């Protein structure tokens, strides 16, 4: 049937509101998952008192959530590719909401930890499928803007968590930080069910079996790596080394299993080309550097510059605020100039920002620190929008979920690695057993060296990005 111009215009008008509401549901999904990470951190002292728990015990409230996301996000993406993304995303939002209620009514610490793990599973599904849906519902020429919007919502969740959590705890008690997810979860659930495109039925004969062996191997490998990077409170001892070796062995077994699997969780052939491997590696390096600002920044501001806690919190909020404001403009810039070029620009800006953090604050103090953050953070948002767009734009429909999961996984691994690696570099460069008690000059020296390393990592990421473009062009010519 041939559509008349009037019918075409009517169809476009009818689809615009639906697209807007669909993006709203994806934005809320991203907001909830990021809020789930940041809002719990501020409650740890209160929870330690409420449950009479030690620091080592109470940190599992945060760790259980992060481990669930890290170990299961790729599998969640693959399951969405196989069973239907809307169906699984709705289930993920439902699980996240119910788990939030269980967190809010938990009577013991370990019930709270188990509920947080279930909440993390719901968040893994939401994070993996949110990016996958963008490629499905948004025109290619607007993909960057949509990725920028999601980056903005992630930044809002990260920035809002500590302040909102503090207000809720002060007014209603710690349970409120989890129960606040109930109305937001219900709204997200309704929007996703109503406005996201329906799953296309696939014949049973064409459905591939889920890769249980690969899923288990990947989960165990990622869990071993996460534990290796987080256990020991900054000290890398025999247990950490053993876990890291287990992770290396698990990665080798996973690659062997995937090569022989009839329906692999991750198609190893995807990594033969330079583009995907480079994007994931750079994403990990970028997250590692950004984590350094969260790990090193508070110590430098308080110990070296002598700021009080309130002023430290104010300065530390500048980065998330910039991320919030820059997300959508960064996406539009990517749409205008193209993702590959803006990846390079974003990395150059991040390298300049990291170098500025290593050099300028020593001379200009807090003004130098803030100026460097004003360079680093927009570069990060620009890179995120461009890299996500470049990776997701041309992915085949049956692989969008798993590739989205791998993008999120590389970022999470970078955050975990950054907290451990950059924290260790800072401690070593400061020359102090306890950084919290180090002299101001020692902390300032640690700051310079740590962000000198960060700048070197960004230069390495830039080399990888340029090299992958050169290799991609040469392979295209051949």
Beta strands, then each sheet from edge to edge (+ up, - down):
end
